[in-house]
């Protein structure tokens, strides 16, 4: 082998390990030490359903099945159904498989491409072509070939393309985790909404029974001449107004049931059998609180944004490699024989090997601008990543504030409902004794009705806020392997 050939092979081997373009570096975690100016340690407590004080435990890890902390067997069963039947998860798993297959396909470019061919001809030759019209010949020609093509990845453009596709596969992986988290969170919130609506409907029905009894009392007093007809009409109107609030609540309940059915992967005619009430759920007393530096590792949307940033970084390398010389090696090995019986005869062998290199000299700036576009895309993705981190921190801060505020609101609402009920009870006795007019009693009824419904809503808010915090912190997906294993 001549020295120039040895030199060329050595250069290709050395350059084959070179990858142009920037090497991706994971973004630094946020320098925030917390989510609020003042650390939140514990929420207020109220002596009512869902009124337990909740403590924020720093660095407490989140279980993969965080919804089990509500201790609702019906909720656990419904989420299990949703994870097995929801089509959104199936779509996300298929997208991940597609991304992985694209990686495997691109990895094939690192290896030689080998193909075989066979061409068989039957030809009649006329001597007239050569000025001998009486000469005629018929012959066969068989040409089997083995073709090899290889493009050495001298500047690492193929490796960068693989790196970009691997990052896109990571993106799909975290999109799958985000779909998983969104699905489970939606089921939990819908279940809590159903429980809240059932509580409001039950409270409204109690109020309707109470007002119907009050109407009976007023009518009795009217029959005895102790009440005016206007009092009867006013009570009838109040009862009718309360009854009118029931159908909208029932409509919302039916729609929430439809939502739960759809989340579980069923059609509306196959409604889920689980029933949810606030009394059957337990509010977790200890809540995990990850540090902001941990949040960037736990939130699937942040991890997905980081994967997109990695892909954009690799694309700069691809664009840079496209500006440099492109190398190729092709070869062919075969025979040319007058028939199949002579195909493997050594005397009929033929081969060729071709090495090539191309370098763009003028393209009106096409490759340069493509590289600049790749750089701009990276800068755009970097800004989107920072925005994702900021919004994630905000969502945790919002959940913490909601937990604190709604706990205090529940304390106030509990006191308001008890005071309103005591006021109504006193007003009823005073009205029966003739000490107050009917308008005063009616106002007491309305106040108690409003506080009774508001109390149920305040209780449900604490459950929903707790679910929102688990979702904002990432939902513990890093402890799970089931979905990822099924998707790979």
CORWO-V676114 format. One record per backbone hydrogen bond with DSSP energy under -1.0 kcal/mol. NH is the residue of the N-H (numbers start at 1). CO is the residue of the C=O. If there is no record, write none. Layout:
BEGIN
[[NH	CO] [NH	CO]]
END
This chain:
BEGIN
[[6	2] [7	3] [8	4] [9	5] [10	6] [11	7] [12	8] [13	9] [14	10] [15	11] [16	12] [17	14] [18	15] [20	155] [43	54] [46	51] [48	46] [51	48] [55	285] [56	41] [57	287] [59	289] [60	57] [68	65] [69	66] [70	67] [71	68] [76	72] [77	73] [78	74] [79	75] [80	76] [81	77] [82	78] [83	79] [85	81] [86	82] [90	86] [91	87] [92	88] [93	89] [94	90] [95	91] [96	92] [97	93] [98	94] [99	95] [100	96] [101	97] [102	98] [103	99] [104	100] [105	101] [106	102] [107	103] [109	106] [110	107] [111	108] [113	149] [115	147] [117	145] [119	143] [121	141] [123	139] [125	137] [127	135] [129	126] [130	127] [131	128] [132	127] [135	132] [137	125] [139	123] [141	121] [142	337] [143	119] [145	117] [146	333] [147	115] [148	331] [149	113] [150	329] [154	152] [160	156] [161	157] [162	158] [163	159] [164	160] [165	161] [166	162] [167	163] [168	164] [169	165] [170	166] [171	167] [172	168] [173	169] [174	170] [175	171] [176	172] [177	173] [178	174] [179	175] [180	176] [181	177] [182	178] [183	179] [184	180] [185	181] [186	182] [187	183] [188	184] [189	185] [190	186] [191	187] [192	188] [193	189] [194	190] [195	191] [196	192] [197	193] [198	194] [199	195] [200	196] [201	197] [202	198] [203	199] [204	200] [205	201] [206	202] [207	203] [208	204] [209	205] [210	206] [211	207] [212	208] [213	209] [214	210] [215	211] [216	212] [217	213] [218	214] [219	215] [220	216] [221	217] [222	218] [223	219] [224	220] [225	222] [226	221] [232	228] [233	229] [234	230] [235	231] [236	232] [237	233] [238	234] [239	235] [240	236] [241	237] [242	238] [243	239] [244	240] [245	242] [246	243] [249	245] [250	246] [251	247] [252	248] [253	249] [254	250] [255	251] [256	252] [257	253] [258	254] [259	255] [260	256] [261	257] [262	258] [263	259] [264	260] [265	262] [266	261] [270	267] [280	277] [281	278] [282	70] [287	55] [289	57] [294	291] [295	291] [296	292] [297	294] [298	294] [299	295] [303	299] [304	300] [305	301] [306	302] [307	303] [308	304] [309	305] [310	306] [311	307] [312	308] [313	309] [314	310] [315	311] [317	313] [318	314] [319	315] [320	316] [321	317] [322	318] [323	320] [324	321] [326	358] [328	356] [329	150] [330	354] [331	148] [332	352] [333	146] [334	350] [335	144] [336	348] [337	142] [342	339] [343	340] [345	342] [348	345] [349	346] [350	334] [352	332] [354	330] [356	328] [358	326] [366	363] [369	365] [370	366] [371	367] [372	368] [373	369] [374	370] [375	371] [376	372] [377	373] [378	374] [379	375] [380	376] [381	377] [382	378] [383	379] [384	380] [385	381] [386	382] [387	383] [388	384] [389	385] [390	386] [391	387] [392	388] [393	389] [394	390] [395	391] [396	392] [397	393] [398	394] [399	395] [400	396] [401	397] [402	398] [403	399] [404	400] [405	401] [406	402] [407	403] [408	404] [409	405] [410	406] [411	407] [412	408] [413	409] [414	410] [415	411] [416	412] [417	413] [418	414] [419	415] [420	416] [421	417] [422	418] [423	419] [424	420] [425	421] [426	422] [427	423] [428	424] [429	425] [430	426] [431	427] [432	428] [433	429] [434	431] [435	430] [441	437] [442	438] [443	439] [444	440] [445	441] [446	442] [447	443] [448	444] [449	445] [450	446] [451	447] [452	448] [453	449] [454	450] [455	451] [456	452] [457	453] [458	454] [459	455] [460	456] [461	457] [462	458] [464	460] [465	461] [466	462] [467	463] [468	464] [469	465] [470	466] [471	467] [472	468] [473	469] [474	471] [475	470] [479	476] [480	477] [485	481] [486	482] [487	483] [488	484]]
END
